């Protein structure tokens, strides 16, 4: 890609970068939270439907 390519986007200004940084990583935190809840639900499903029905190991 050439530096004078008219289709390339202009570099962001300092104000635009500051606005994005100020917004924080909200989406990443929400995604991590949803993934954690899904994994816990899968773990509980295995616990209740696979481990508990087998009974106590003697």
For each residue, the residues with C-beta under 8 A, 3 or more apart:
1: 5 8
2: 5
3:
4:
5: 1 2 8
6:
7:
8: 1 5
9:
10:
11:
12: 16 17
13: 16 17
14: 17 18
15: 18 19
16: 12 13 19 20
17: 12 13 14 20 21
18: 14 15 21 22
19: 15 16 22 23
20: 16 17 23
21: 17 18 24
22: 18 19
23: 19 20 26
24: 21
25: 28 29
26: 23 29 30
27: 30 31
28: 25 31 32
29: 25 26 32 33
30: 26 27 33 34
31: 27 28 34 35
32: 28 29 35 36
33: 29 30 36 37
34: 30 31 37 38
35: 31 32 38 39
36: 32 33 39 40
37: 33 34 40 41
38: 34 35 41 42
39: 35 36 42 43
40: 36 37 43 44
41: 37 38 44 45
42: 38 39 45 46
43: 39 40 46 47
44: 40 41 47 48
45: 41 42 48 49
46: 42 43 49 50 51
47: 43 44 50 51 52
48: 44 45 51 52
49: 45 46 52 53
50: 46 47 53 54
51: 46 47 48 54
52: 47 48 49
53: 49 50
54: 50 51 57
55:
56:
57: 54
58:
